């Protein structure tokens, strides 16, 4: 009975931990979600069971479990490696601390068998259930207070926080080893107090990290939005200036056309031809005024069209979709990075050209930027574009061949848990 209960407890723990990491990071490929969840649960439960058969009380088990979770996280889950390592540290600290503190609080009531394993009974069942409930409460708090946009957090920040976590985690494991060794004989109250203090330090560090990071990100978003508004204001001023210049050109054209008509009325065709060839030497540039349903997107598109014109790069815009569904900060990051990259690459080509297409799909929007290139250079901003596409359960694809680069971003309506099924809408081809 005891062995069966331990196996069930291990499976339950594995399922709870698997759902925590799946909900926090999300799967890279959301096909067969239930099957992947079951595989994670079975393998984790098997590892824990084998470790318990070798030795029930040991910190070495924690290392093996952490490595198992890390492999799952790298192979199956989205997100950054350093953030995954951070969550694995936190998960390990939670599991170990909850178990040790409950053992310390109720150690005098636990009965152990000849092999040193706790015997099955009502108290054993109650402690296992209580440990799982405490773990679920803690992980729910972590999920609901996570970093909103981790792409804004540098690797250096994650490294520093992981370093702090490693220091406290090693200290905790050292103290827990002492507790495990004395589990069947007596409890060491002072050790429990030190463990609680170390866990409190970890909790404070992580909470401050999340709160300060989210506050900083919100400030960055406001700055980006304000910068975009200023850009939009300049675009509108430029449009007014273009309209003013157009009126002047129209007036000049009218006077010149009147003179041509006068020459034609006189029958002086050669005089009219000479006037046209010598006097009316006017080259009108294209003016792109775009409306996408998102005023920030309009400002960015029109600004890059003007930049392309000044650089002498032919720039085509085909806008048939509505970008009103996309958050203003997200669309600013996507369009700015895509178009900056397109114009930069086009500038390296002997035959420069660039363009952008925006069109609606059955379940979202597709943004496609393309350009010629002579030298392939990519900026780090494309990582932010990929991260935003992941948040919208969309895709990001980049291709270069035959002197042409193409980047395609597909976004699904709303930030939901369903992945885009219609992959045909997200292909590189026109």
C-alpha positions as CSV (number, residue, x, y, z in Angstrom):
1,X,0.0,0.0,0.0
2,X,2.8,2.4,0.9
3,X,4.6,1.8,-2.4
4,X,1.4,2.4,-4.4
5,X,0.8,5.6,-2.5
6,X,4.3,6.9,-3.1
7,X,3.9,6.2,-6.9
8,X,0.6,8.0,-7.0
9,X,2.1,10.9,-5.1
10,X,5.0,11.1,-7.5
11,X,2.6,11.1,-10.5
12,X,0.5,13.8,-8.9
13,X,3.6,15.9,-8.2
14,X,4.9,15.4,-11.8
15,X,1.5,16.5,-13.3
16,X,1.4,19.6,-11.1
17,X,4.9,20.6,-12.0
18,X,4.4,19.9,-15.7
19,X,1.3,22.1,-15.9
20,X,3.1,24.9,-14.1
21,X,5.9,25.0,-16.7
22,X,3.6,24.5,-19.6
23,X,1.4,27.4,-18.5
24,X,4.3,29.7,-17.7
25,X,6.3,29.3,-21.0
26,X,3.9,27.6,-23.4
27,X,4.8,24.9,-26.0
28,X,7.0,25.6,-29.0
29,X,4.7,23.5,-31.1
30,X,1.2,23.2,-29.7
31,X,0.3,20.1,-31.7
32,X,-0.5,17.1,-29.4
33,X,-0.5,19.2,-26.2
34,X,-2.1,16.5,-24.1
35,X,0.3,13.8,-25.3
36,X,3.3,16.0,-24.5
37,X,1.9,16.8,-21.0
38,X,1.5,13.0,-20.4
39,X,5.0,12.2,-21.6
40,X,6.5,14.9,-19.3
41,X,4.5,13.6,-16.4
42,X,5.4,10.0,-16.9
43,X,9.2,10.7,-17.3
44,X,9.3,13.0,-14.3
45,X,7.4,10.6,-12.1
46,X,9.7,7.8,-13.2
47,X,12.8,9.8,-12.4
48,X,11.6,10.7,-8.9
49,X,10.5,7.1,-8.2
50,X,13.9,5.7,-9.2
51,X,15.7,8.3,-7.1
52,X,13.4,7.4,-4.1
53,X,14.2,3.7,-4.6
54,X,17.9,4.5,-4.3
55,X,17.7,6.9,-1.3
56,X,14.6,8.6,0.1
57,X,16.3,11.5,1.8
58,X,19.0,13.1,-0.4
59,X,19.7,16.5,-2.0
60,X,21.2,14.7,-5.0
61,X,17.7,13.9,-6.1
62,X,17.0,17.6,-6.5
63,X,19.9,17.9,-9.0
64,X,18.6,15.0,-11.1
65,X,15.1,16.4,-11.1
66,X,16.3,19.9,-12.1
67,X,18.2,18.4,-15.0
68,X,15.2,16.5,-16.1
69,X,13.0,19.6,-16.1
70,X,15.7,21.6,-17.9
71,X,15.8,19.1,-20.7
72,X,12.0,19.3,-21.0
73,X,12.1,23.1,-21.0
74,X,14.8,23.3,-23.8
75,X,13.2,20.7,-26.0
76,X,9.5,21.5,-25.7
77,X,8.9,24.9,-24.2
78,X,9.1,28.5,-25.6
79,X,11.1,31.2,-23.9
80,X,14.6,32.2,-23.1
81,X,17.1,29.7,-21.6
82,X,18.2,32.0,-18.7
83,X,14.5,32.5,-17.7
84,X,14.0,28.8,-17.8
85,X,17.0,28.2,-15.5
86,X,15.6,30.9,-13.1
87,X,12.2,29.2,-12.9
88,X,13.9,25.8,-12.4
89,X,15.8,27.3,-9.4
90,X,12.6,28.7,-8.0
91,X,10.7,25.4,-8.5
92,X,13.5,23.4,-6.8
93,X,13.6,25.8,-3.9
94,X,9.8,25.6,-3.5
95,X,9.6,21.8,-3.6
96,X,12.5,21.3,-1.2
97,X,11.5,23.9,1.2
98,X,7.9,22.9,1.5
99,X,8.9,19.3,2.1
100,X,11.6,20.0,4.7
101,X,9.5,22.5,6.6
102,X,6.5,20.2,6.8
103,X,8.8,17.4,7.9
104,X,10.2,19.7,10.6
105,X,6.8,20.7,11.8
106,X,5.4,17.2,11.9
107,X,8.6,15.2,12.2
108,X,7.8,13.9,15.7
109,X,4.6,12.4,14.4
110,X,6.0,10.6,11.4
111,X,6.7,6.9,11.8
112,X,9.6,5.4,9.7
113,X,10.0,1.8,8.6
114,X,13.2,-0.3,8.9
115,X,14.5,1.1,5.6
116,X,14.1,4.7,6.7
117,X,11.0,5.4,4.6
118,X,8.0,7.1,6.2
119,X,5.2,4.6,6.8
120,X,1.8,5.0,5.0
121,X,-0.9,6.5,7.1
122,X,-3.4,9.3,7.5
123,X,-0.7,11.8,8.5
124,X,1.5,10.8,5.5
125,X,-1.4,11.4,3.1
126,X,-2.4,14.7,4.7
127,X,1.2,16.0,4.5
128,X,1.5,15.1,0.8
129,X,-1.8,16.8,0.0
130,X,-0.8,19.8,2.0
131,X,2.6,20.1,0.3
132,X,0.9,20.0,-3.1
133,X,-1.7,22.6,-2.2
134,X,1.1,25.0,-0.9
135,X,3.1,24.4,-4.1
136,X,0.0,25.1,-6.3
137,X,-0.7,28.4,-4.4
138,X,2.9,29.5,-4.8
139,X,3.1,28.7,-8.5
140,X,-0.2,30.4,-9.2
141,X,1.2,33.6,-7.6
142,X,4.3,33.3,-9.8
143,X,2.2,32.8,-13.0
144,X,-0.1,35.7,-12.3
145,X,2.8,38.0,-11.4
146,X,5.3,37.0,-14.2
147,X,7.3,39.4,-16.4
148,X,4.9,40.7,-19.0
149,X,7.4,41.1,-21.9
150,X,10.6,39.2,-21.2
151,X,12.2,40.3,-24.5
152,X,12.9,43.7,-23.0
153,X,15.0,42.0,-20.2
154,X,18.7,41.7,-21.0
155,X,20.7,38.5,-20.5
156,X,22.9,40.3,-18.0
157,X,20.0,40.9,-15.7
158,X,19.0,37.3,-15.8
159,X,22.5,36.2,-15.2
160,X,22.8,38.4,-12.1
161,X,19.5,37.1,-10.7
162,X,20.5,33.5,-11.4
163,X,23.8,34.1,-9.7
164,X,22.0,35.3,-6.6
165,X,19.6,32.3,-6.7
166,X,22.5,29.9,-7.0
167,X,24.2,31.2,-3.9
168,X,21.0,30.9,-1.8
169,X,20.0,27.6,-3.4
170,X,23.4,26.0,-2.5
171,X,23.1,27.2,1.1
172,X,19.6,25.8,1.3
173,X,20.6,22.5,-0.1
174,X,23.5,22.3,2.4
175,X,21.1,22.9,5.3
176,X,18.6,20.5,3.9
177,X,21.2,17.8,3.8
178,X,21.7,18.3,7.5
179,X,17.9,18.0,8.0
180,X,17.7,14.9,5.9
181,X,20.5,13.2,7.8
182,X,18.7,13.9,11.1
183,X,15.2,13.3,9.9
184,X,14.8,10.0,11.9
185,X,16.4,11.1,15.1
186,X,15.7,14.7,15.9
187,X,14.9,18.1,14.4
188,X,17.2,21.1,14.3
189,X,15.0,24.1,14.9
190,X,17.7,26.7,14.2
191,X,18.3,25.1,10.7
192,X,14.7,25.5,9.9
193,X,14.8,29.2,10.8
194,X,17.8,29.7,8.5
195,X,16.1,27.9,5.6
196,X,13.0,30.1,6.0
197,X,15.2,33.2,6.0
198,X,17.0,32.1,2.8
199,X,13.7,31.4,1.1
200,X,12.4,34.8,2.2
201,X,15.5,36.4,0.6
202,X,14.8,34.5,-2.7
203,X,11.1,35.5,-2.6
204,X,12.0,39.2,-2.0
205,X,14.6,39.1,-4.8
206,X,12.3,37.5,-7.3
207,X,9.3,39.8,-6.4
208,X,11.4,42.9,-6.6
209,X,12.9,41.7,-9.9
210,X,9.4,41.1,-11.4
211,X,7.9,44.3,-10.1
212,X,10.8,46.6,-11.1
213,X,11.1,44.9,-14.5
214,X,7.4,45.3,-15.3
215,X,7.5,48.9,-14.1
216,X,10.5,49.6,-16.4
217,X,8.9,47.9,-19.3
218,X,5.7,50.0,-18.9
219,X,7.9,53.1,-18.9
220,X,9.7,51.9,-22.0
221,X,6.3,51.3,-23.7
222,X,5.1,54.8,-22.9
223,X,8.3,56.3,-24.3
224,X,8.0,54.2,-27.5
225,X,4.3,55.3,-27.8
226,X,5.2,58.9,-27.2
227,X,8.0,58.7,-29.7
228,X,5.6,57.2,-32.2
229,X,3.1,60.0,-31.5
230,X,5.8,62.6,-32.1
231,X,6.7,60.8,-35.4
232,X,3.1,60.8,-36.4
233,X,2.9,64.5,-35.6
234,X,5.8,65.2,-37.9
235,X,4.3,63.0,-40.6
236,X,1.1,65.1,-40.4
237,X,3.1,68.3,-40.6
238,X,4.9,66.9,-43.6
239,X,1.6,66.0,-45.2
240,X,0.4,69.6,-44.7
241,X,3.6,70.9,-46.2
242,X,3.3,68.5,-49.2
243,X,-0.3,69.7,-49.7
244,X,0.9,73.3,-49.6
245,X,3.7,72.6,-52.1
246,X,1.1,70.7,-54.3
247,X,-1.1,73.8,-54.4
248,X,2.0,75.9,-55.5
249,X,2.9,73.4,-58.2
250,X,-0.7,73.3,-59.4
251,X,-0.7,77.1,-59.7
252,X,2.6,77.0,-61.6
253,X,1.4,74.2,-63.8
254,X,-1.7,76.1,-64.6
255,X,0.2,79.2,-65.7
256,X,2.6,77.1,-67.8
257,X,-0.3,75.1,-69.4
258,X,-2.0,78.4,-70.3
259,X,1.1,79.5,-72.1
260,X,1.2,76.1,-74.0
261,X,-2.4,76.4,-75.0
262,X,-1.7,80.0,-76.2
263,X,1.1,78.6,-78.4
264,X,-1.1,75.8,-79.7
265,X,-3.9,78.3,-80.5
266,X,-1.5,80.3,-82.6
267,X,-0.4,77.1,-84.4
268,X,3.1,77.4,-83.1
269,X,3.6,73.7,-82.3
270,X,7.4,73.9,-82.4
271,X,7.3,76.8,-79.9
272,X,5.1,74.7,-77.6
273,X,7.5,71.8,-77.9
274,X,10.5,74.0,-77.2
275,X,8.8,75.5,-74.1
276,X,7.9,72.0,-72.8
277,X,11.4,70.6,-73.3
278,X,13.3,73.7,-72.0
279,X,11.0,75.3,-69.4
280,X,8.7,72.6,-68.1
281,X,11.4,70.3,-66.7
282,X,9.5,69.0,-63.6
283,X,9.9,65.6,-62.0
284,X,7.2,64.7,-59.5
285,X,8.1,62.2,-56.8
286,X,5.6,59.7,-55.5
287,X,3.8,60.6,-52.3
288,X,2.7,57.7,-50.1
289,X,-0.2,58.3,-47.8
290,X,-1.2,55.1,-46.0
291,X,-4.2,54.3,-43.7
292,X,-4.1,50.9,-41.9
293,X,-6.6,51.5,-39.1
294,X,-3.7,52.0,-36.7
295,X,-2.4,55.5,-36.5
296,X,1.0,54.5,-35.1
297,X,1.4,52.0,-38.0
298,X,0.4,54.8,-40.5
299,X,3.1,57.1,-39.1
300,X,5.8,54.4,-39.3
301,X,4.9,53.3,-42.8
302,X,4.7,56.8,-44.1
303,X,7.9,57.8,-42.4
304,X,9.8,54.8,-43.9
305,X,8.3,55.6,-47.3
306,X,9.8,59.1,-47.0
307,X,13.1,57.7,-45.9
308,X,13.2,55.4,-48.9
309,X,12.4,58.3,-51.2
310,X,15.3,60.4,-49.8
311,X,17.7,57.4,-50.2
312,X,16.6,56.8,-53.7
313,X,15.2,53.3,-52.9
314,X,12.0,52.3,-54.8
315,X,9.5,51.5,-52.0
316,X,6.2,49.8,-52.6
317,X,3.4,49.5,-50.1
318,X,0.4,47.2,-50.6
319,X,-1.9,47.7,-47.6
320,X,-5.2,45.7,-47.8
321,X,-5.3,44.6,-44.1
322,X,-6.4,46.4,-40.9
323,X,-3.9,46.7,-38.1
324,X,-6.3,47.9,-35.5
325,X,-6.2,44.5,-33.8
326,X,-2.5,44.9,-32.9
327,X,-1.3,46.7,-29.7
328,X,0.4,50.0,-30.6
329,X,3.7,49.2,-28.9
330,X,3.8,45.8,-30.6
331,X,3.1,47.1,-34.1
332,X,5.7,49.8,-33.5
333,X,8.4,47.2,-32.7
334,X,7.4,44.9,-35.6
335,X,7.2,47.5,-38.4
336,X,10.2,49.6,-37.2
337,X,12.4,46.5,-37.1
338,X,11.1,45.0,-40.4
339,X,11.4,48.2,-42.4
340,X,14.6,49.4,-40.9
341,X,16.2,46.0,-41.8
342,X,14.6,46.1,-45.3
343,X,15.9,49.6,-46.1
344,X,19.3,48.8,-44.6
345,X,19.7,45.7,-46.8
346,X,18.4,47.5,-49.9
347,X,21.1,50.1,-49.4
348,X,23.7,47.4,-49.9
349,X,22.3,46.3,-53.2
350,X,23.4,47.5,-56.7
351,X,19.7,47.5,-57.7
352,X,17.9,48.6,-54.5
353,X,14.2,48.1,-53.8
354,X,12.0,47.4,-50.8
355,X,8.4,47.0,-49.9
356,X,5.8,45.9,-47.4
357,X,2.5,44.1,-47.8
358,X,-0.2,44.0,-45.1
359,X,-3.2,41.8,-45.6
360,X,-6.0,40.1,-43.6
361,X,-6.1,36.4,-43.2
362,X,-9.0,34.2,-41.9
363,X,-7.8,34.4,-38.3
364,X,-5.5,37.4,-38.1
365,X,-3.1,39.6,-40.1
366,X,0.0,39.0,-42.2
367,X,2.9,41.5,-42.5
368,X,5.4,40.8,-45.2
369,X,8.5,43.0,-45.7
370,X,11.0,42.4,-48.5
371,X,14.0,44.0,-50.2
372,X,17.0,43.4,-52.4
373,X,20.4,42.9,-50.7
374,X,24.1,42.9,-51.6
375,X,25.4,42.1,-48.1
376,X,23.3,40.2,-45.6
377,X,23.2,42.0,-42.3
378,X,20.5,41.4,-39.6
379,X,19.9,43.4,-36.5
380,X,19.0,42.0,-33.0
381,X,15.6,43.6,-33.3
382,X,14.3,40.6,-35.2
383,X,14.4,38.6,-31.9
384,X,11.8,41.1,-30.5
385,X,9.7,40.6,-33.6
386,X,9.8,36.8,-33.1
387,X,8.9,37.1,-29.5
388,X,5.9,39.3,-30.2
389,X,4.7,36.9,-32.9
390,X,4.9,34.1,-30.3
391,X,2.7,36.1,-27.9
392,X,0.0,36.4,-30.6
393,X,0.4,32.7,-31.3
394,X,1.7,33.6,-34.7
395,X,4.8,32.9,-36.7
396,X,7.9,34.7,-37.9
397,X,9.8,33.5,-41.0
398,X,12.9,34.9,-42.7
399,X,14.3,33.9,-46.1
400,X,17.0,35.1,-48.4
401,X,18.0,33.9,-51.8
402,X,18.8,35.2,-55.3
403,X,19.5,38.7,-53.9
404,X,16.1,39.1,-52.2
405,X,15.2,39.0,-48.5
406,X,11.7,38.3,-47.2
407,X,10.4,38.5,-43.6
408,X,6.9,37.4,-42.9
409,X,5.1,38.0,-39.6
410,X,1.7,36.4,-39.0
411,X,-0.4,37.5,-36.0
412,X,-3.6,35.8,-34.8
413,X,-6.5,37.9,-33.6
414,X,-6.0,38.5,-29.9
415,X,-3.4,36.9,-27.5
416,X,-5.1,33.6,-27.1
417,X,-3.9,30.0,-26.4
418,X,-4.8,28.7,-29.8
419,X,-2.1,28.4,-32.5
420,X,-2.7,29.4,-36.1
421,X,-3.8,26.4,-38.0
422,X,-3.9,27.9,-41.4
423,X,-0.2,27.8,-42.2
424,X,-0.8,28.7,-45.8
425,X,-1.5,32.3,-44.8
426,X,2.0,32.6,-43.3
427,X,4.2,31.4,-46.2
428,X,7.1,33.3,-47.8
429,X,5.6,33.3,-51.3
430,X,3.5,36.2,-52.6
